[in-house]
């Protein structure tokens, strides 16, 4: 009899947003391990099972526990909110398994069951804030030195990502969000839209729209995710929306009809190849590499490399697949 460990993401916290596979994995399990809050959320699935409720600071314990049970031939479900691989138990569990000499060929099977993470849940509730490049940063400095977090905040603020801040504030960690705000304000406009989402898809759900200038004054806690828009994100009719592109792709003023380029299924952005052509032309006209690098806000050695890249024949047009 070989055991199993399932790392089950149960989604944001409502039954309707849990996947079928997450339910099955919990139903299949002999032992269910998780924080008491999440155990409560799946209470209806637990009849006849051994349930191990753990506190907040016992992550490794939980993984070791799961391994011990799996070695006895039990099926163990470790439940995480959202996705188990996003600031969750999947990482620590694999680390414990590797340390114990486990390999994917071992007797014990491991399955990670994906779930909708807080970023997905919160984005859905506020509109469509993630339709362009985004990233997430956890403000928890319990296991990560603050300068590492601060450098990342600085970098993504400068790079104009839409950003989800996980673990923004707790009883003991109250200043991290203030620092994050200060770092963002060095690069972004004070009126950049921000959504503060608390307990998405749970009983005490609360959504607040604010701006970068005032976000740290909001009611933020352990179950809050903060979504910061990019320079093009806007709020309309109570919905936060980030446009798909930076190049003025949709012409909304002409009654919604598309432009020539878009009709052909092509972006109106000149893209990499068009940009390379222009770069070469400017260089041929006498603009220096240093000036071009400054104009495009790119490293000089990169611009230099592009200029040395041989010109390829124009590839045959391929329809871009976009949802
Ligand atoms: N594995 C989880 C994240 C765990 S870290 C996931 O994928 O969502 C815990 C942080 O997640 C919280 O501090 C909060 O920032 C965010 N979070 C989790 N559930 C949330 C919810 N229902 N609403 C808003 N934020 C949530």
Boltz pocket constraint, residues with backbone or C-beta under 6 A from the ligand:
constraints:
  - pocket:
      binder: B
      contacts: [[A, 12], [A, 13], [A, 80], [A, 81], [A, 82], [A, 83], [A, 84], [A, 85], [A, 86], [A, 87], [A, 88], [A, 115], [A, 116], [A, 117], [A, 118], [A, 119], [A, 121], [A, 122], [A, 165], [A, 166], [A, 167], [A, 168], [A, 169], [A, 197], [A, 198], [A, 199], [A, 200], [A, 201], [A, 202], [A, 221], [A, 222], [A, 223], [A, 224], [A, 225], [A, 226]]
      max_distance: 6.0
